[in-house]
Amino acid sequence: MWIKCSERQPEKYQKVLFMAKDAENPFPRSHMIGYRVGSEWVATHLFYGSDTLNDLVDITHWQELPDYPID
């Protein structure tokens, strides 16, 4: 279930799936996996060429990652 960032934030360094939208364009939105450090969001596979995403996109929602599959 998606959680609004304005309602609750993930724990520090907790890897989560998060929804980002371009600050200047409300669509399209992007799904990314990453974590939060203080007020900064970091994607685990950066494709924006930045250490943090806060200056490039607005993080609006997040959710916990599912458990790893068990064979």
Stockholm file with secondary structure:
# STOCKHOLM 1.0

chainA/1-71         MWIKCSERQPEKYQKVLFMAKDAENPFPRSHMIGYRVGSEWVATHLFYGSDTLNDLVDITHWQELPDYPID
#=GR chainA/1-71 SS CCEETTTCCCCTTCCEEEEEEETTEEEEEEEEEEEEETTEEEESSCSSSSSCSTTTEEEEEEEECCCCCCC
#=GC SS_cons        CCEETTTCCCCTTCCEEEEEEETTEEEEEEEEEEEEETTEEEESSCSSSSSCSTTTEEEEEEEECCCCCCC
//
